[in-house]
């Protein structure tokens, strides 16, 4: 059985909304495995002197939690790799 966890992230970009979402996924993927989906909860722009300066998004990022078998397998592989070095 899979368990999915959802976290909320805020990200921004000077390029556009798509890039802001990609920034959220990129940052989340640095510390979280198994990212499955992103739901954009809200979007906004920051304006300065009548021009859009940055695009912002509030995202819900979903990811599957590892089960015990996966954790044990990864731990074993890491140990074997260390022993070879």
Long-range contacts (C-beta under 8 A, 24 or more apart in sequence): 1-67, 2-64, 2-65, 2-67, 3-64, 3-65, 4-36, 4-62, 4-63, 4-64, 4-65, 5-62, 5-63, 5-64, 5-65, 6-60, 6-61, 6-62, 7-32, 7-60, 7-61, 7-63, 8-41, 8-58, 8-59, 8-60, 8-61, 9-58, 9-59, 9-61, 10-56, 10-57, 10-58, 10-59, 11-56, 11-57, 11-59, 12-46, 12-54, 12-55, 12-56, 12-57, 13-54, 13-55, 14-53, 14-54, 14-55, 15-55, 16-55, 17-43, 17-55, 17-57, 19-55, 20-55, 20-56, 20-57, 21-57, 21-59, 24-57, 24-59, 24-61, 25-61, 28-61, 28-63, 32-61, 32-63, 33-63, 33-66, 34-63, 34-64, 34-65, 34-66, 35-61, 35-62, 35-63, 36-62, 36-63, 36-64, 37-61, 37-62, 38-62
